Amino acid sequence: MVSPTEPAGREHPGLLEPDEPPAFSEWRRDARSRFVIVVDHASRYIPRRLQGLGLPPCELERHIAWDIGSLALARELSEALDAVLVAQNYSRLVIDCNRDPDVASSIPLVSESTEVPGNQGLTPAQRAARRAALFEPYHAHLQQLLDARSAAGRDTIFVAQHSMTDVFKGVPRPMHAAVLCNRDRRLADAVLDALRRDRQLVVGDNEPYFMSDSTDYTVPRHAEARGLPYVEIEVRQDLIREPAGQRLWASRLTQALREAERSLFGIGS
């Protein structure tokens, strides 16, 4: 496994301490496949200067802070597919890297039913510091990565890996996974068909979440704007909390994504 890169991300001393992680990490930069995997909500880490956003530690273990299991699953996928992987290193409670910074949910005042004290009453300068330190380096790197692949004449299939809580606001979710897309259904339909071939699985089609320009940023900004085939995948968190479940779902998704690749680019490509 290739070690994460150490990109810029500490140049904003008002938010990050010198020994804190950069805004993002990258694995397998020289991977050979068409696949690029991103994880917007990979971490629950909060800059020390924000003092946990005023939340008790137990809240930061919950799904409101991160997509539980998503990074571990994505790393399994990255290895199986020989795919580059880029993951955000900070909690979405600090700033959500899958939201336009101009929308209210970019820095949430309430997540599910939990008020976030450290996000109340922020000044424009405080909001801008989070954006400059965490949001912009992550998305600038994705842009540079995709620019470099395009310049080299490489095809790209864009995969956004997420996970969803099994119980939301007291209501259990029946689906094991979900496939999301916006304007372009090419890859999503192929992945959905492949996953639904297993009759024991319940796989949502743009549910319990749907994708739009107002609810998502990464896929519309980086994949749809370039005309790249893409899919956003959600897997239920209780199914991928442990390594055995992560390996099982990585195997399922690897097979589904490879089938989808063949359907788009031709058998044996």
Secondary structure, 3 states (H helix, E strand, C coil): CCCCCCCCCCCCCCCCCCCCCCCEEEECCCCCCCEEEEECCCCCCCCHHHHHHHCCHHHHCCCCCCCCCHHHHHHHHHHHHCCEEEEECCCCCCCCCCCCCCCHHHCCCEECCEECHHHCCCCHHHHHHHHHHHHHHHHHHHHHHHHHHHHCCCCCEEEEEEEECCEECCEECCCCEEEECCCCCHHHHHHHHHHHCCCCCCEEECCCCCCCCCCCCHHHHHHHHHCCCEEEEEEEHHHCCCHHHHHHHHHHHHHHHHHHHHHHHCCCC
